[in-house]
């Protein structure tokens, strides 16, 4: 047997301990089950994915560059909160 140490946020560890206790196991058993499943299936036993639309998507980067260009060229529209609320209520 080998010992593996991991770092967890204190709150996450406490919550995981409580969840495992509700299932009648401890964290060590939880990780053993996780490991056996990953080895048996030869994959991570849950989906790992990046968000479909990240902040740095091509579309957002283009929009940011466009806004930056407009700002630098002085093409800025200034509106007060009241004016923006008026527009929103139209």
DSSP file (Angstrom, degrees, kcal/mol; ACC not computed):
  #  RESIDUE AA STRUCTURE BP1 BP2  ACC     N-H-->O    O-->H-N    N-H-->O    O-->H-N    TCO  KAPPA ALPHA  PHI   PSI    X-CA   Y-CA   Z-CA
    1    1 A X              0   0    0      0, 0.0     2,-0.4     0, 0.0     0, 0.0   0.000 360.0 360.0 360.0 146.2    0.0    0.0    0.0
    2    2 A X        -     0   0    0      2,-0.0     2,-0.5     0, 0.0     0, 0.0  -0.913 360.0-134.0-119.7 147.2    1.1    3.6   -0.7
    3    3 A X        -     0   0    0     -2,-0.4     2,-0.4     2,-0.0     0, 0.0  -0.873  18.8-167.3-101.2 133.1    0.1    6.8    1.0
    4    4 A X        -     0   0    0     -2,-0.5     2,-0.4     2,-0.0    -2,-0.0  -0.976   4.9-156.3-119.7 132.1   -0.9    9.8   -1.1
    5    5 A X        +     0   0    0     -2,-0.4     2,-0.3     2,-0.0    -2,-0.0  -0.896  13.7 178.6-108.0 137.4   -1.3   13.2    0.3
    6    6 A X        -     0   0    0     -2,-0.4     2,-0.5     2,-0.0    -2,-0.0  -0.939  25.6-124.4-131.5 157.4   -3.4   15.9   -1.3
    7    7 A X        +     0   0    0     -2,-0.3     2,-0.3     0, 0.0    -2,-0.0  -0.881  31.3 176.0-102.8 132.6   -4.3   19.5   -0.3
    8    8 A X        -     0   0    0     -2,-0.5     2,-0.1     2,-0.0    -2,-0.0  -0.971  39.0-100.3-131.5 147.8   -7.9   20.5    0.1
    9    9 A X     >  -     0   0    0     -2,-0.3     4,-2.6     1,-0.1     5,-0.2  -0.427  38.7-120.5 -58.8 140.7   -9.5   23.7    1.2
   10   10 A X  H  > S+     0   0    0      1,-0.2     4,-2.3     2,-0.2     5,-0.2   0.893 112.6  47.7 -55.8 -43.7  -10.6   23.2    4.8
   11   11 A X  H  > S+     0   0    0      2,-0.2     4,-2.5     1,-0.2    -1,-0.2   0.902 111.5  50.4 -65.9 -40.6  -14.3   23.8    4.0
   12   12 A X  H  > S+     0   0    0      2,-0.2     4,-2.7     1,-0.2    -2,-0.2   0.910 110.6  50.0 -63.2 -41.3  -14.2   21.4    1.1
   13   13 A X  H  X S+     0   0    0     -4,-2.6     4,-2.8     2,-0.2    -2,-0.2   0.927 111.2  48.1 -63.1 -44.7  -12.6   18.7    3.3
   14   14 A X  H  X S+     0   0    0     -4,-2.3     4,-2.3    -5,-0.2    -2,-0.2   0.928 113.3  47.3 -61.8 -44.9  -15.2   19.2    6.0
   15   15 A X  H  X S+     0   0    0     -4,-2.5     4,-2.5     1,-0.2    -1,-0.2   0.899 112.7  49.6 -63.8 -40.4  -18.0   19.0    3.5
   16   16 A X  H  X S+     0   0    0     -4,-2.7     4,-2.9     2,-0.2     5,-0.2   0.911 109.7  51.4 -65.3 -41.7  -16.5   15.9    1.8
   17   17 A X  H  X S+     0   0    0     -4,-2.8     4,-2.6     1,-0.2    -2,-0.2   0.920 111.7  47.3 -59.5 -43.3  -16.1   14.2    5.2
   18   18 A X  H  X S+     0   0    0     -4,-2.3     4,-2.2     2,-0.2    -2,-0.2   0.917 112.8  48.3 -64.9 -43.3  -19.7   14.9    6.0
   19   19 A X  H  X S+     0   0    0     -4,-2.5     4,-1.0     2,-0.2    -2,-0.2   0.940 113.5  47.1 -62.2 -47.1  -20.9   13.6    2.6
   20   20 A X  H ><>S+     0   0    0     -4,-2.9     5,-2.6     1,-0.2     3,-0.7   0.909 109.9  53.2 -62.0 -41.9  -18.8   10.5    2.9
   21   21 A X  H ><5S+     0   0    0     -4,-2.6     3,-1.5     1,-0.3    -1,-0.2   0.894 104.1  56.2 -60.4 -39.6  -20.1    9.9    6.5
   22   22 A X  H 3<5S+     0   0    0     -4,-2.2    -1,-0.3     1,-0.3    -2,-0.2   0.787 109.7  47.0 -62.0 -25.7  -23.6   10.1    5.2
   23   23 A X  T <<5S-     0   0    0     -4,-1.0    -1,-0.3    -3,-0.7    -2,-0.2   0.392 122.3-108.0 -95.4   1.4  -22.7    7.3    2.8
   24   24 A X  T < 5S+     0   0    0     -3,-1.5     2,-0.3    -4,-0.3    -3,-0.2   0.796  84.9  93.9  79.9  28.8  -21.1    5.2    5.5
   25   25 A X      < -     0   0    0     -5,-2.6    -1,-0.3    -8,-0.1     2,-0.2  -0.880  65.0-122.5-140.9 173.9  -17.5    5.7    4.4
   26   26 A X     >  -     0   0    0     -2,-0.3     4,-2.2    -3,-0.1     5,-0.1  -0.609  40.1 -95.3-110.8 177.9  -14.5    7.9    5.0
   27   27 A X  H  > S+     0   0    0      1,-0.2     4,-2.5     2,-0.2     5,-0.2   0.863 122.9  57.4 -62.9 -36.1  -12.5   10.0    2.6
   28   28 A X  H  > S+     0   0    0      1,-0.2     4,-1.9     2,-0.2    -1,-0.2   0.923 108.6  45.6 -60.5 -44.4   -9.9    7.3    2.1
   29   29 A X  H  > S+     0   0    0      2,-0.2     4,-2.7     1,-0.2    -1,-0.2   0.899 109.8  56.1 -64.9 -40.6  -12.7    4.9    0.9
   30   30 A X  H  X S+     0   0    0     -4,-2.2     4,-2.4     1,-0.2    -2,-0.2   0.940 110.5  43.4 -55.7 -49.7  -14.1    7.6   -1.3
   31   31 A X  H  X S+     0   0    0     -4,-2.5     4,-2.6     1,-0.2    -1,-0.2   0.832 111.0  55.3 -69.1 -30.8  -10.8    8.1   -3.1
   32   32 A X  H  X S+     0   0    0     -4,-1.9     4,-2.6    -5,-0.2    -1,-0.2   0.931 110.0  45.9 -64.9 -44.8  -10.3    4.3   -3.3
   33   33 A X  H  X S+     0   0    0     -4,-2.7     4,-2.4     2,-0.2    -2,-0.2   0.928 113.3  50.0 -61.7 -45.3  -13.7    3.9   -5.1
   34   34 A X  H  X S+     0   0    0     -4,-2.4     4,-2.4    -5,-0.2    -2,-0.2   0.924 112.3  47.5 -58.2 -46.5  -12.8    6.9   -7.4
   35   35 A X  H  X S+     0   0    0     -4,-2.6     4,-2.6     2,-0.2     5,-0.2   0.923 111.2  49.7 -63.4 -46.3   -9.5    5.3   -8.3
   36   36 A X  H  X S+     0   0    0     -4,-2.6     4,-2.6     1,-0.2    -1,-0.2   0.907 112.2  48.6 -61.0 -41.9  -10.9    1.9   -8.9
   37   37 A X  H  X S+     0   0    0     -4,-2.4     4,-2.6     2,-0.2     5,-0.3   0.928 111.9  48.8 -64.0 -45.5  -13.6    3.3  -11.2
   38   38 A X  H  X>S+     0   0    0     -4,-2.4     4,-1.4     1,-0.2     5,-1.1   0.907 114.7  45.2 -61.8 -42.3  -11.0    5.4  -13.1
   39   39 A X  H  <5S+     0   0    0     -4,-2.6    -1,-0.2     2,-0.2    -2,-0.2   0.896 113.9  48.7 -69.1 -40.4   -8.7    2.4  -13.6
   40   40 A X  H  <5S+     0   0    0     -4,-2.6    -2,-0.2    -5,-0.2    -1,-0.2   0.922 122.2  33.5 -65.3 -43.9  -11.6    0.1  -14.6
   41   41 A X  H  <5S-     0   0    0     -4,-2.6    -1,-0.2     2,-0.2    -2,-0.2   0.584  99.9-133.7 -89.1 -11.6  -13.0    2.6  -17.2
   42   42 A X  T  <5S+     0   0    0     -4,-1.4     2,-0.3    -5,-0.3    -3,-0.2   0.860  75.8  78.4  59.2  37.5   -9.6    4.0  -18.2
   43   43 A X  S   <S-     0   0    0     -5,-1.1     2,-0.3    -6,-0.3    -2,-0.2  -0.975  96.4 -79.0-160.0 166.1  -11.1    7.6  -17.9
   44   44 A X        -     0   0    0     -2,-0.3     2,-0.4     1,-0.1     4,-0.1  -0.591  46.6-127.3 -69.0 130.6  -11.9   10.2  -15.4
   45   45 A X  S    S+     0   0    0     -2,-0.3     2,-0.3   -11,-0.2    -1,-0.1   0.129  86.8  43.2 -78.7  27.2  -15.3    9.1  -14.0
   46   46 A X  S    S-     0   0    0     -2,-0.4     2,-0.2     2,-0.0    -2,-0.1  -0.965  97.7 -85.3-157.3 160.9  -17.0   12.4  -14.7
   47   47 A X        -     0   0    0     -2,-0.3     2,-0.5     1,-0.0    -2,-0.1  -0.497  33.1-165.4 -74.5 133.4  -17.0   14.9  -17.5
   48   48 A X        +     0   0    0     -2,-0.2     2,-0.3    -4,-0.1    -4,-0.0  -0.980  26.1 153.8-116.8 117.3  -14.2   17.5  -17.6
   49   49 A X        -     0   0    0     -2,-0.5     2,-0.2     0, 0.0     3,-0.1  -0.989  41.8-122.1-146.3 150.9  -15.0   20.3  -20.1
   50   50 A X        -     0   0    0     -2,-0.3     4,-0.0     1,-0.1    -2,-0.0  -0.627  50.3 -88.5 -85.3 151.3  -14.3   23.9  -20.7
   51   51 A X        -     0   0    0     -2,-0.2     3,-0.4     1,-0.1    -1,-0.1  -0.307  32.4-128.5 -58.8 144.8  -17.2   26.3  -20.8
   52   52 A X  S    S+     0   0    0      1,-0.3     2,-0.7    -3,-0.1    -1,-0.1   0.925 101.1  33.2 -61.6 -45.7  -18.6   26.6  -24.3
   53   53 A X  S    S-     0   0    0      4,-0.1    -1,-0.3     7,-0.0     2,-0.1  -0.839  80.7-175.6-116.4  93.1  -18.5   30.4  -24.3
   54   54 A X    >   -     0   0    0     -2,-0.7     3,-1.7    -3,-0.4     6,-0.2  -0.452  39.4-111.2 -83.6 161.7  -15.4   31.6  -22.3
   55   55 A X  T 3  S+     0   0    0      1,-0.3    -1,-0.1    -2,-0.1    -2,-0.0   0.858 119.2  51.7 -58.2 -35.4  -14.7   35.3  -21.7
   56   56 A X  T 3  S+     0   0    0      4,-0.1    -1,-0.3     5,-0.1    -2,-0.0   0.005  80.1 137.9 -94.8  29.2  -11.7   35.0  -24.0
   57   57 A X  S <> S-     0   0    0     -3,-1.7     4,-2.7     1,-0.1     5,-0.2  -0.295  70.7-105.8 -66.1 160.7  -13.6   33.5  -26.9
   58   58 A X  H  > S+     0   0    0      1,-0.2     4,-2.3     2,-0.2     5,-0.2   0.890 121.1  52.3 -56.1 -41.1  -12.8   34.8  -30.3
   59   59 A X  H  > S+     0   0    0      1,-0.2     4,-2.0     2,-0.2    -1,-0.2   0.916 111.4  45.4 -63.7 -43.8  -16.0   36.7  -30.5
   60   60 A X  H  > S+     0   0    0     -6,-0.2     4,-2.7     2,-0.2    -2,-0.2   0.910 111.5  51.8 -67.2 -41.6  -15.4   38.4  -27.1
   61   61 A X  H  X S+     0   0    0     -4,-2.7     4,-2.5     1,-0.2    -2,-0.2   0.914 109.9  50.1 -62.1 -41.8  -11.8   39.3  -27.9
   62   62 A X  H  X S+     0   0    0     -4,-2.3     4,-2.3    -5,-0.2    -1,-0.2   0.924 111.9  47.9 -60.2 -44.0  -13.0   40.9  -31.2
   63   63 A X  H  X S+     0   0    0     -4,-2.0     4,-2.6     2,-0.2    -2,-0.2   0.898 111.2  50.2 -65.1 -41.1  -15.6   42.9  -29.4
   64   64 A X  H  X S+     0   0    0     -4,-2.7     4,-2.5     2,-0.2    -1,-0.2   0.917 111.4  48.3 -63.2 -43.9  -13.1   44.0  -26.7
   65   65 A X  H  X S+     0   0    0     -4,-2.5     4,-2.3     2,-0.2    -2,-0.2   0.893 111.8  50.1 -63.5 -39.8  -10.6   45.1  -29.4
   66   66 A X  H  X S+     0   0    0     -4,-2.3     4,-2.4     2,-0.2    -2,-0.2   0.931 112.3  46.7 -63.3 -46.3  -13.4   47.0  -31.2
   67   67 A X  H  X S+     0   0    0     -4,-2.6     4,-2.4     1,-0.2    -2,-0.2   0.890 111.9  51.2 -64.0 -39.5  -14.4   48.8  -28.0
   68   68 A X  H  X S+     0   0    0     -4,-2.5     4,-2.6     2,-0.2    -1,-0.2   0.909 110.2  49.2 -63.6 -42.5  -10.8   49.6  -27.2
   69   69 A X  H  X S+     0   0    0     -4,-2.3     4,-1.8     2,-0.2     6,-0.2   0.916 111.7  48.9 -62.8 -44.4  -10.3   51.1  -30.7
   70   70 A X  H  <>S+     0   0    0     -4,-2.4     5,-2.1     1,-0.2     4,-0.4   0.907 112.0  49.3 -62.2 -42.1  -13.5   53.2  -30.3
   71   71 A X  H ><5S+     0   0    0     -4,-2.4     3,-1.1     1,-0.2    -2,-0.2   0.928 111.5  47.8 -62.7 -46.8  -12.4   54.4  -26.9
   72   72 A X  H 3<5S+     0   0    0     -4,-2.6    -1,-0.2     1,-0.3    -2,-0.2   0.797 111.1  51.5 -66.6 -28.9   -8.9   55.4  -28.1
   73   73 A X  T 3<5S-     0   0    0     -4,-1.8    -1,-0.3    -5,-0.2    -2,-0.2   0.466 117.6-111.6 -88.0  -1.1  -10.3   57.2  -31.2
   74   74 A X  T < 5S+     0   0    0     -3,-1.1     2,-1.8    -4,-0.4    -3,-0.2   0.533  73.8 136.6  86.7   5.4  -12.7   59.2  -29.0
   75   75 A X      < +     0   0    0     -5,-2.1     2,-0.4    -6,-0.2    -1,-0.2  -0.549  29.9 140.9 -86.1  74.4  -15.9   57.6  -30.2
   76   76 A X        -     0   0    0     -2,-1.8     2,-0.6    -5,-0.1    -5,-0.0  -0.961  42.9-149.6-121.8 132.5  -17.4   57.2  -26.8
   77   77 A X        -     0   0    0     -2,-0.4     2,-0.5     2,-0.0    -2,-0.0  -0.894  14.9-157.0-100.7 124.8  -21.1   57.7  -26.0
   78   78 A X        +     0   0    0     -2,-0.6     2,-0.4     0, 0.0    -2,-0.0  -0.897  16.7 171.3-107.0 129.5  -21.6   59.0  -22.4
   79   79 A X        -     0   0    0     -2,-0.5     2,-0.1     4,-0.0    -2,-0.0  -0.988  27.1-128.2-134.6 143.0  -25.0   58.4  -20.7
   80   80 A X     >  -     0   0    0     -2,-0.4     4,-2.4     1,-0.1     5,-0.2  -0.383  33.7-106.1 -79.4 167.4  -26.1   58.9  -17.2
   81   81 A X  H  > S+     0   0    0      1,-0.2     4,-2.7     2,-0.2     5,-0.2   0.906 123.3  53.4 -59.3 -41.7  -27.8   56.2  -15.2
   82   82 A X  H  > S+     0   0    0      1,-0.2     4,-2.2     2,-0.2    -1,-0.2   0.917 108.7  48.5 -61.0 -43.7  -31.1   58.0  -15.6
   83   83 A X  H  > S+     0   0    0      2,-0.2     4,-2.2     1,-0.2    -1,-0.2   0.900 112.0  49.2 -63.5 -40.9  -30.6   58.2  -19.4
   84   84 A X  H  X S+     0   0    0     -4,-2.4     4,-2.4     2,-0.2    -2,-0.2   0.893 110.8  49.9 -66.0 -39.8  -29.8   54.4  -19.5
   85   85 A X  H  X S+     0   0    0     -4,-2.7     4,-1.8     2,-0.2    -1,-0.2   0.885 109.4  52.3 -64.8 -37.9  -32.8   53.6  -17.4
   86   86 A X  H  X S+     0   0    0     -4,-2.2     4,-0.5     2,-0.2    -2,-0.2   0.916 110.5  47.4 -61.7 -44.2  -35.0   55.7  -19.8
   87   87 A X  H >< S+     0   0    0     -4,-2.2     3,-1.0     1,-0.2    -2,-0.2   0.909 111.5  51.2 -63.3 -42.5  -33.6   53.8  -22.8
   88   88 A X  H 3< S+     0   0    0     -4,-2.4    -1,-0.2     1,-0.2    -2,-0.2   0.819 108.8  51.5 -65.9 -30.6  -34.2   50.5  -21.1
   89   89 A X  H 3<        0   0    0     -4,-1.8    -1,-0.2     1,-0.2    -2,-0.2   0.525 360.0 360.0 -85.9  -5.3  -37.8   51.4  -20.2
   90   90 A X    <<        0   0    0     -3,-1.0    -1,-0.2    -4,-0.5    -2,-0.1   0.491 360.0 360.0 -74.0 360.0  -38.7   52.4  -23.8
